[in-house]
């Protein structure tokens, strides 16, 4: 029954058993059988949605990359994200006699910064920090590529010819179609973008370790995480992890998977 409805309550389950099998049983045998079958009760984790039409293309893409034995060592995983000023963690340890200490001050309208960055086998790209009101349209994204990506590629020895060609493509078109430098990624697949996973770790680290108190302090924390914690080896660990993610996507038939 849990396979058909994984949110069914114990009372509803007992009622369903009574109606289906004309059998009245207590909660204990149901709990024991449920445990023997390996069912556990977990908090729901909300993730991105993948429409039915995009699930099979996700599976096909993962199978193709595994068949190619792709190492993703020539890929750059980029992501833009809004980082919010929030110094409080989700949990706190207090004495049972001092529960009021769990109440933390928070901002009614917290400030935010928009960041763009990427990771590769060679390490992190340059980090671009934008004002929260900045609208990242095609023209702005091309500017980010020039300021953040191309300058970084110069430092990691991309050929002058490749840089000229990439600049030409940025100047001529804002579309990724037929662009040899931009690979077509499966739709609705942030779980296959390691840049998304890095962003999640950054947000957790800022909350639990840096605890920013102002916008400038937040930007300093982002910069510290990006250049001090995201080492080359850590970037490579994330990129190696994509193979685990691809196998999970295939196993789940294209549905979203956890990081």
N, C-alpha and C positions, 0 to 999 in steps of 0.2 A: 504493500500500500504506500510505503514511503517513496517508492520509485514513481508512482503516479502523482503523489502530492507530498512533497517533502516538508510542507509547513503544517500538516495536520496535527492537531493537538491530541493528547492522550485520551481526553474525554470523547472527542469525536471518533478516535480510532476504536475505542471500546464500543461505542454506539454502532459503528459500521460493522464490527465483528458480530454484534448481536443481530443486526438486521440481515447480514449476509449468511451467517451460519446458524442463526437461532441459538447462540451460545453466550451465556453470561459468565464473564471471568473478571477477576480482580486486576488491579494495576500491576501487581508483582510479577506474575508470569509474563505479561507483555514486556515489562522492563527487562526481565532476565533474557527472554528470547531476542529482544532488540540488541542487547549487549553481546550475546553470543554470535549474532549475525554481523557484528562489527559497526553498527550504527552509533554515532556520537552526535550530541547536540552542540552546535557551534553558533556563534554570533554571525549574522549575515554580513558579508563584505560586499559593498557595492562597487561595481566596476563598469567599464564601458559596455555599450550595447553593440552587438554584431547582428545585422539583419540576415535573414535566411539566405538572401541572394548573394551575400558576400562570404558566406562560410566555406563553400566549396572552393572558391578562388584562393582563400587563405590556405586551405589544405594543399591545393595544387602547388602554390608558391613554395610552401615549406618542403614538399616532397622534391620539387625541382632543385632547391638549394642543397638539400641533403644528398641528392643524386650527383650534383656537381661537385660535392665535397667542398663547398664554399667556406672559406675561413673568415670572410669579412675583414680581412686585414687591409683592404684597400677602400673600405667604406668609412664614411663619416656619419655618425648618427647625431642628428641635430634636433633641437626642440626649443620652442619658445614657451615661456610660462610666466604667469603672474604670481609673484611671491608676496604674501601678505605679512604685515607687521603684527606678529602674535607671539609674545614671549612665553605663553603658558603651555605646559604639557597637558595631556588629556587625563593623566592620573597623578595623584599626589599621596604621599604617606603622611598620616597624621595620627595622633593618639585618639583613641576612641572617646576620650573625655574632652577633646578639643576639635570637634568636627567643623567648627566655624572657620578654622584655618584653611579649609579646602576652598573657600571663596577667594577668588583672585580678581583683581581689577582687570578690566578689558576695555578695548576701544569700541565706541559705538560705530564709528566709521573708520576702520583701520586704514592706514596708508599702504600703498602697494607699489611695487616696482615690476616692470616687465623685463625679463632677461631672455637672451638668446645665446645658445652655445652648443657645442657638440663634442663628442668623444670619438677617438679613433685608436687604432693600434699604436700610434705614435704619441698619444696623450690627448689632452684637452685642447680645443681650439681657443682662440681669443674669446673673451666674454663681452657681450654687448648688453649694456644696461640702459633701459629706456624708461621714460616717465609713464605712469599708469594711464595717462590720457592719450598716449600715442596710439594711433591706429595703424596696425601692420597690414597695409595693402600691398599690392604687387610692387609699386615703386619703392615703398619703404623696405620691403624684403630684399629687393635688389641692392639697396644701400647697405643693409646689414651684411649681405654676402660680400660686398666690396670691403667694408670696414672690418668685419670679423673673420670672414673665411679666407678671402684671397690673401690678405696680409699674413695670416697664419700659414697658409700654404707656401708662401715665399720662404718662411722661416724653416719649413720642413722639406725644402728643396723640390718643390714642384717645378717642372721645367718652365722656362720663359715662354715657350711656344704654348704650353697648356694654359698658362695664365692669360696669355693674349686671347686664346680661343674662348676661355671662360668669360673673360671680360666682354668679348664680342657678343657672346650669347646673351649675357645679362643686358647689354645695351640694346640688342635687337629685339628681344622677346622676353616677356615675363612668364611665358608658359614653360612647363617642364616637358611638354610633348616633344619627342625627337631630340631631347637634350642628352648627349652621351655622358654627361657628368652627373645627371640625376636619374637614379634608377626608379622604375615604377614599383612602388611598394603596395602591398595589398591594402584595400580600403578597410577602414575601421579596425586598425591593427596597432594601437599604441603599445600593446603587450609584446610586439616584435620590434619596438624601437627602444634601444637601450638608453637613449637620451631621456625618454620618459621615466625609466626606472631610476636614473641618476637624479632627476628632478625630485622624485619622491623621497629618496634618501636625503637630499639636501634639505627639504622641508622638515623632515624629522630631526635632522641634526641641528637646524636652527632653533627648533622648539626646545629640544632637550639639553643642548650644550651652550649655544651662543646666547639665546634669550635676548633678542634685540629690543632696545628701548626707544629707538628713534629711527627715522629713515636712513640717516647716515650710518648708524650702527648696523642696520640691516644690510646695507650695501657692503659694509666692511666684512660682515659675516659671510655673505655670499662670495665675496672675493677670496676670503680665507679658505673656505671650503673648496672652491674651484681650483685654486693654485697650490694649496698645501695638502689637502686630503685626497683630492682626485689625482693620485700619482699615475704614472704610466702603467704600472703593474695593476692598479685598481681598474683602470680603463680596460686593460686586456682581460681582466677577470669578467667584467660586464660583457664584453664582446664574445667571450667564450660561452657565456651563459645563454646566448641566443639559440644555441643548438638545443639546449634543454627546453626552451620556450617553443621551438618549432616542433619538437617531439610531442609536447603537451597539446599543441594546437591540433596536430594530426590525431592524437588520441581522443580529444574532445570533439572531433569532427568539425573544427572551425569555430567552435564557441570560444568566448573569451577565457583566458587562463590567468591564474594569479602569477605574480612576479616571484 
